[in-house]
Amino acid sequence: MPEGLIVKALSGYYYVSSLDQDGRPVSGEATVQCRARGLFKKKEITPLVGDRVVYELTENGEGMVKEIRKRTTELIRPPVANTTLAVLLFSLREPDLNLPLLDKFLVHIEHAGLDTIICLTKRDLYEGSPSEDDTVLKVQEMYRKIGYEVLVTSARTGEGTAELKKLLAGQISVFSGQSGVGKSSMLNALEPGLTLETSAISIKLGRGRHTTRHVELIPLDNGGFVADTPGFSQLDFLELGVDELSPCFREFQQYAEGCKFRGCTHIHEPGCKVREALEEGHISQGRYDSYLQFYQELKEKKRRY
């Protein structure tokens, strides 16, 4: 039976792309529309976009997914499997840059074990004043110091798009971020001819109308695939334990190992090296504030559930 990659899931159907002899997806070929075996439902297993599957062709020209290969990664929201890279798109304007929300996305991506590119979009909407340029540089410096790749881009002018596309070559990556930051516009800029639907921003609400209806892997001409996912502005921590939060802040790790108490929360314990690093300026106050906020959210959810 042939093997393939699920590139789209919609209304109970899975659209499977063929794999070549080296196990790489064959872009440009027609996909096979498949159903999944009833056995998956009984076992409470749902095929995901990004899954490598074994499928069987049926008499009507469609297919049946018979087996799902072992996943290397799995995201719950957005539901995508086997991605290696997350591109977090956050706009500098319309909506304004929201660093606490970016930190929340980073926690989820760190917990999922993916590499990350932070992509600051809509650079063309900045007026170029010294104060605005200084803000961009400070944000870049803060996250680069932590160890993240940070790109400043504009889908309208093309700034940063070639660099981003180069980083996506040969990868299955997921594009995610707050609604209205220009994910579809960026994908259109990366791969001319896609003509993905874009939507104007509601100035009153500060967010865009959702233009993406389902998760789909979009092939790039450099061998990469990108998951264009529905935009959303709220994330929850239901799948994350309180003790799993601290490791999701990369910059804490080198200091946390030296804390006096094992399982230190980095909030009130004496001999905490993370708070010491914060006081000495080695850890950003904004990032630490995000940690405190998320810690309280997790504690409250634990009490509720």
N, C-alpha and C positions, 0 to 999 in steps of 0.2 A: 504494500500500500504506500502511496506517496506521502511525503512530509511537506509541511508548509508553515507559513507564518500568518497568524490572524492579524489582518491590517485594519479591519473595521468590524464593529459589533453594533447591530441595529435591529430592534424589534424581534429578538430571538434568533436572528440569523448571524452567522459568522462568515466573513469574507476572507478567504484564505489565498495567499500568494505563494507560488511555487518556490522551492529552494533549489539552488544549483548544486553541482557535485561537491562543492566545498561547504555546503550548508548555509550559504548566504542567500538572502531573499532576492528573487529575480524581479527587479522593478520594470515597469512597462508592460508586463504581461497581464492578461485578463485574470481576474480573481475567480475562485470557485465559491459559489454561495452554498453554505453548509448549515445543517442543523447539528445539534449536539446529542449524543446518546442520552437516553433517559436515565441511564445509570449514574451519570454525573449529578443529576438533580437529587437522586436518592441519597448520594454521598455528600450532598450539599457542596458540590464543587461547581463553580461557574467559570467557563472559559473566559479568558481576558484577552483584550487586544495586546499583542506582543507575545502571546503564547506560541511556542513551537508545537505543532500537533501532527498526529498521524490521522489521515482522513481516507475515506473510501468513496469513490464515485458511485452514484446511484443511476438507475435506468433513465431517470428524467433529466440527466445532465447536471444535477446538483450533487452535493456531497454530504457525508456524515462524519463528524469528528469522532474518532474512535478512541484516541488516546492523547493526553496532554503530557508533554515532556516536562521533566523537572525544571522548576523556575529558579533563576539565579537571584532575582529580586521581585518584589510585589508591592505595588502601591495600592492603598485602599481608596484614597481620594486624591487624584483621579485614579480609576481602576485600570492600571496598566502593568503588564508583567515584562520582566527581562530587560528593563531599561538600564543603561549604564550611566546616564548623564541627565541631570535636571537643569533646565535653563529657566531661571526665575526672572520674569520680566516685571519691572516696576517703573512706572513713568515718573519723570521729573515734574511734569505738569499734566493737569487734566486727566486723572486726578493727581494731586500733589503727592510727592514721595512720602510713603508711610513706612518708616523704619521699624516700628514695633511689629507691624504686620509682616514685613520682610523677615524679621527675626523669627516669627512664628512659622513661616514657610520653611526657613532654614532648619528649625528643630525637626520638623516632619521629614525633611529630606535627609538630614543626618541620621535620624532613626531608621530610615529605609536603607541606608548604606550606599547612597548614590553620590557620585561626584557632582559638583555644582558650579554653574556659571551664573553670576549675577549680571543681568542685562538691564541697564538703565536706559529707558526708551524716551522718545520725544524730545531729544536734545534740541531740535529746531524750535521748540516753543520757549526755550530759555532766551532771554533778551541779551545774554552775554555780558551783563553787568559784572563788575569785579566781585561783588558779594555773592552772586549766584554761581559764578565760576568757582569761587572759593568753597562754596557748599559742596559742589560736585567733587572737587579734589579731596575734601575732608572725608566724604563718604567713601570714595575710592580707596583712600589711604587706610581708613579704619578696617574695611573688610579685606583688603589685600594683606594687611598685617596679620589678620586672623588666618589667612591661607586660601582665600577665595579668589577666583578669577573674576574681575569686574570690568565690564565693557560699557562704554557710553555710546549709545547708538541713536540713529534717526532713520526710520523707514522712508521718510519723505526725501531726505537729502542723500541717503545711502551711507552716512557716517557709521563706521563700525560693522557694517553688514558683511563685508568680505572676510573680516577677521573672525566673526561669529561663525560663518559658514564653514570656514576652514576647520574650526574646532569640532564641528558636527560630522565631519567626514567619517563614514564607516560606523557610526554609532547609532543606537536606537535611543533617542533622547526624548524627554518629555518637556513641553513648553507649559509653564504654569505661572500663575500670578493673579493679582487682583483684577477684577472685571474692568474693562475699559482701558487697559494699559497699552493696547496695540499689538496683541499676539498675532491676529490674523493679518494685520498690515505688515508686520515683520516677516511672517512666512511668505507673503506675496512678494516682498522685497528680496528674500533669499532665493526664491524659486519663481522667477517670472513666468506667468502663464497659469498659475494656480487660481487666480481670481477668487480667493476666499471672500466670503461676505464680511464686510466690516460695518460698524455701527457708530453713529455719532455719540458723543458724550452728553449726558444730561448734566448741565452745569448746576442745576438746582440740587440734584441728588449726589453729584460728584462721582457718578459711576456710569458705566456703559450698559446698554441692554445686551443680554447674552446673545451672541450671534452663532455660537458653536452648539450644535444640538446633540452631538455624540462624540465619542472618542474615536479617533481614526489616525492610523499611521500614514504620514504623507511622505512619499519617496523624494529624496533630493538627487540631483544628478551626480553627486560625488559619492554615492553609495550609502549615504545616511538615511535614516528614517526619523521623522519627528512626529510625536503625538501631539496633535492640536486638541486641547481639552477645554471643556466648558469653564468659563471664568467664574470665580466665586470670591467673596470677600470675607467669609467666615470659616474658620477651621476649629475643630474641637480636638481634645486630647484623650478621647475615650480609649484609644488603643495604647496609650503611653502610661507607664507607671511613674510615680513620683521619683523613684530612685533612678529612673532612666533619663531624667531631664538634664542633669548636670553634664553627662558625657556628650550631649548634643550641642553643647557650647564648646567648640574646639579650643578656644583660648584658655579655658579653665583647666584643661587636662594636665599640663606640665606643672601647675601649682597644686592641684587637688591631691596629687600623689604625696605631697609633703604635709598635708593637713594632720593635725594632732590626733583627731578621732577618725576612725574608719566609718564610712557612711556619712561624713560631714555634709550638712545641707548648704554650707557656705552662707548661712544667714545669721546665726547667733552663737555658734560654738567658739570657744577660745582656741587659739592656735590655728586658726583657719588661714591657710596660705593664699587662698583665692581672694579673700577680703583684703589681705595684706597687699597683694598685687594690685588690687583696685585702688587702694589708698596711695600706692606708689605710682599710679598712672599707667600701669602695664595692661590693665583691662579697662575698656571703655565704660563710663558710668551709664551711658544709654543702653549698652548691651546687658549690663548687670541689672538695670531697672527692668528690662524685658524678662530676664531670668526670674526676678522676684514676682513679677506679674503672672508669669506662666506657672510658677510654683504654687501660688495661691489658687489659681484656676484648677490645678490638678488636685489640690487638697480638698477644695469644695466639691469637685466631681466625685472624689473618693467617698466623701461623707454622704453624698446624694445616692450613689449607686452601691 
